[in-house]
Amino acid sequence: MLKPRKIPMRMCVGCREMKPKRELLRIVKSPEGVIAFDRTGKSPGRGAYICPSRECLTRAVKQRQLERALETKVGEDVYAMLMEQVEAHE
């Protein structure tokens, strides 16, 4: 008899809810320090997961959760780029 596959869970840095990894978007800080969306979920670097909603991204930036998770400052230009990506996923 086959065991059911374990679904990897991750916490959204905005709403702090545990959700299946596939439902969340991954934001990664590469070893060079560039912050971007990780479409594959396998890019090297420090990652943070967020729900594909404007509210979660806004809350994560406002409460500095994104900066804590990525261990770096997040500039306004990066925030604007992330917001565009999130709106494209909604």
C-alpha positions in Angstrom: 0.0 0.0 0.0 1.3 3.4 -1.0 1.7 6.2 1.6 0.1 9.5 0.7 2.7 12.1 -0.4 3.6 14.7 2.2 2.6 18.2 1.0 5.4 20.7 1.8 4.0 23.7 3.8 5.5 27.2 4.1 4.5 30.3 6.1 3.4 33.5 4.3 5.5 36.4 5.7 2.4 38.7 5.3 -0.5 36.9 7.0 1.7 34.4 8.9 -0.5 31.4 7.8 0.9 28.0 6.9 -0.1 27.0 3.3 1.0 24.5 0.8 4.2 25.6 -0.9 2.6 25.5 -4.4 0.0 28.1 -3.4 2.6 30.6 -2.4 5.0 32.8 -4.4 8.7 32.7 -3.5 10.8 35.9 -3.3 14.5 35.2 -3.3 17.6 37.2 -2.5 20.4 35.8 -4.7 23.9 35.5 -3.4 24.7 38.7 -5.3 22.0 40.5 -3.3 19.4 40.8 -6.1 15.8 40.4 -4.9 13.4 38.8 -7.4 10.5 36.4 -7.8 11.6 32.8 -8.0 9.2 31.1 -10.5 10.8 27.6 -10.2 11.1 27.6 -6.4 14.7 26.3 -6.8 16.8 29.4 -7.3 19.8 29.7 -4.9 19.7 32.2 -2.2 17.6 33.3 0.8 13.9 32.8 0.2 10.6 34.1 1.6 7.1 32.9 0.7 4.1 35.2 0.3 0.4 34.7 -0.7 -0.4 36.0 -4.2 -2.3 38.9 -2.7 -1.7 42.7 -2.5 -2.7 42.7 1.2 -0.1 40.1 2.2 2.7 41.9 0.4 1.7 45.3 1.8 1.5 43.8 5.3 4.9 42.0 4.9 6.6 45.3 3.9 4.8 47.4 6.5 5.8 45.1 9.4 9.3 44.6 7.9 8.7 40.9 7.8 10.1 40.7 4.2 13.3 42.5 5.3 13.7 40.1 8.2 13.1 37.0 6.1 15.5 38.1 3.4 18.0 39.6 5.9 18.4 42.8 3.8 16.8 46.2 3.2 14.0 46.2 0.6 14.0 49.4 -1.4 10.9 51.2 -2.9 11.9 50.2 -6.4 12.0 46.5 -5.4 8.7 46.8 -3.6 7.1 48.3 -6.7 8.4 45.5 -8.9 7.1 42.9 -6.4 3.7 44.5 -6.3 3.5 44.4 -10.1 4.3 40.6 -10.0 1.7 40.0 -7.3 -0.9 41.8 -9.2 -0.1 39.7 -12.3 -0.7 36.6 -10.2 -4.1 37.7 -8.7 
